[in-house]
Amino acid sequence: MFSSHQALMSRLKSYARKLTVTVSAIALAVFMWSNSFIISDITANAQTIDDLPFLVAVSGIKDGVEGTVDKGVGTVKRNLGDLTDDKSTEAKGTMQQVKGDVKQGVGTAKNKLDDAKNDVENKSENIIDSVKDFFD
């Protein structure tokens, strides 16, 4: 009786893991699909403006979103590999997660550089205004 209960619990855990991986994959696919429209719209708007700083900012946002997607896909792959005892898929998923982390870092760095550039521009404009006020 006890071993049949353990077998049933083991089978239920296996189904629960498979269900979790499937739901995660579907949620990730929906997330990627919806974000592809947002990114393409932002990029199209940036290209019509022809504003280089805006393109850099959009690029940072795009890298951040792509990094998040890569991390999510990597997590699903890693969990799938763990579930199926496929070490290759598990390793590929881990590598994709790392790639996502790096891409998110690049996006964050681009955003911080853009913020620093804006700060420098604002301070230089303030200095110029102060000099103009001094001579007026």
C-alpha positions in Angstrom: 0.0 0.0 0.0 2.8 2.4 0.9 4.8 1.9 -2.3 1.7 2.4 -4.4 1.1 5.7 -2.6 4.7 6.7 -3.2 4.4 5.8 -6.9 1.2 7.9 -7.2 2.8 10.9 -5.4 5.9 10.6 -7.7 3.7 10.5 -10.8 1.7 13.5 -9.6 4.9 15.4 -8.9 6.1 14.6 -12.4 2.9 15.8 -13.9 3.0 19.0 -11.8 6.5 19.7 -13.1 5.5 19.1 -16.7 2.5 21.4 -16.2 4.7 24.1 -14.7 7.1 23.9 -17.6 4.3 24.0 -20.1 2.5 26.9 -18.5 5.8 28.8 -18.2 6.6 28.3 -21.9 3.1 29.5 -22.9 3.3 32.6 -20.6 6.8 33.4 -22.0 5.6 33.0 -25.6 2.7 35.4 -24.9 5.1 37.8 -23.2 7.6 37.7 -26.1 4.8 38.1 -28.7 3.3 41.1 -26.9 6.7 42.8 -26.4 7.6 42.4 -30.1 4.8 44.9 -31.0 5.9 47.4 -28.3 9.6 47.3 -29.4 8.8 47.6 -33.1 6.5 50.5 -32.4 9.2 52.3 -30.3 11.9 51.7 -32.8 9.7 52.9 -35.7 8.9 56.1 -33.8 12.6 56.6 -33.0 13.6 56.2 -36.6 11.1 58.8 -37.7 12.3 61.3 -35.2 16.0 60.8 -36.2 17.1 61.7 -32.7 20.3 59.8 -31.9 20.1 60.1 -28.1 16.5 58.8 -28.2 17.7 55.8 -30.3 20.4 55.0 -27.7 17.7 55.1 -25.0 15.4 52.9 -27.0 18.3 50.6 -27.6 18.8 50.3 -23.9 15.2 49.5 -23.3 15.2 47.0 -26.2 18.3 45.2 -24.7 16.6 45.1 -21.3 13.5 43.5 -22.7 15.4 41.1 -24.9 17.5 40.1 -21.9 14.4 39.5 -19.8 13.0 37.3 -22.6 16.3 35.4 -23.0 16.4 34.8 -19.2 12.8 33.5 -19.3 13.4 31.2 -22.3 16.6 30.0 -20.6 14.7 29.2 -17.4 12.1 27.2 -19.3 14.9 25.3 -21.2 16.8 24.6 -18.1 13.7 23.3 -16.2 12.8 21.2 -19.2 16.2 19.7 -19.3 16.1 19.1 -15.6 12.7 17.5 -16.0 13.7 15.2 -18.8 17.2 14.6 -17.4 18.7 16.1 -20.6 21.9 17.7 -19.5 22.5 19.3 -22.9 19.1 21.2 -22.8 19.7 22.1 -19.2 23.2 23.5 -20.1 21.8 25.5 -23.1 19.1 26.9 -20.9 21.6 28.0 -18.3 23.7 29.6 -21.0 20.7 31.5 -22.4 19.9 32.7 -18.9 23.5 34.1 -18.6 23.1 35.7 -22.0 19.9 37.3 -20.8 21.6 38.7 -17.7 24.4 40.1 -19.8 22.0 41.7 -22.3 20.0 43.2 -19.4 23.3 44.6 -18.0 24.1 46.2 -21.4 20.6 47.8 -21.5 21.0 49.1 -18.0 24.5 50.5 -18.9 23.1 52.2 -22.0 20.3 53.8 -20.0 22.7 55.1 -17.3 25.0 56.5 -20.0 22.1 58.3 -21.5 21.1 59.7 -18.1 24.7 60.9 -17.5 24.8 62.5 -20.9 21.5 64.3 -20.1 22.9 65.5 -16.8 26.1 66.9 -18.5 24.0 68.7 -21.1 21.8 70.2 -18.4 24.7 71.4 -16.3 26.5 72.9 -19.3 23.3 74.7 -20.4 23.1 76.1 -16.8 26.7 77.3 -17.0 26.1 79.0 -20.3 23.0 80.6 -19.0 24.9 81.9 -15.9 27.6 83.3 -18.1 25.1 85.0 -20.4 23.3 86.5 -17.3 26.6 87.8 -15.9 27.3 89.7 -19.1 23.8 91.0 -19.5 
